[in-house]
């Protein structure tokens, strides 16, 4: 049985998404939310205005990008 995801936010990244880089990478959503990558993980992936979900798990927040099978730990900055 698959564990139910605790989705706390859904949105669309504004403009070009080039993947995960480093802990200074900021993801801005079309609704104004801003999330900063909080772990060093490098994944190259290109998409324009991809849909994303923010998941809360084990006291941390993770971002899932549609079409990408990896997640990244993030923290909200706006």
Residue pairs with C-beta under 8 A, 6 or more apart in sequence:
5 53
5 55
5 57
6 55
6 56
6 57
7 53
7 54
7 55
8 54
8 55
8 56
8 61
9 33
9 53
9 54
10 51
10 52
10 53
10 54
11 29
11 30
11 31
11 33
11 51
11 52
11 54
12 29
12 30
12 31
12 49
12 50
12 51
12 52
13 27
13 28
13 29
13 30
13 47
13 49
13 50
13 52
13 65
14 28
14 29
14 30
14 49
15 28
15 48
15 49
16 46
16 47
16 48
17 27
17 45
17 46
17 47
17 48
17 49
17 50
17 65
18 44
18 45
18 46
19 42
19 43
19 44
19 45
19 46
19 68
20 37
20 41
20 42
20 43
20 45
20 70
20 72
21 37
21 42
22 37
22 40
22 42
23 36
23 37
23 38
23 39
23 40
24 36
24 37
25 36
25 37
26 34
26 35
26 36
26 37
26 77
27 34
27 35
27 36
27 37
27 52
27 63
27 74
28 34
29 35
29 52
30 49
32 78
33 76
33 78
34 76
34 77
34 78
35 54
35 61
35 63
35 74
35 75
35 76
35 77
36 74
36 75
36 76
36 77
37 72
37 73
37 74
38 73
38 74
38 75
39 72
39 73
41 70
41 72
43 68
43 70
43 72
45 65
45 67
45 68
47 65
47 66
47 67
47 68
50 65
50 66
50 67
50 68
51 65
51 66
52 63
52 64
52 65
52 66
53 63
53 64
54 61
54 62
54 63
54 64
54 74
54 76
55 61
55 62
55 63
55 64
55 71
56 62
60 73
61 73
61 74
61 75
61 76
62 71
62 72
62 73
62 74
63 71
63 72
63 74
64 71
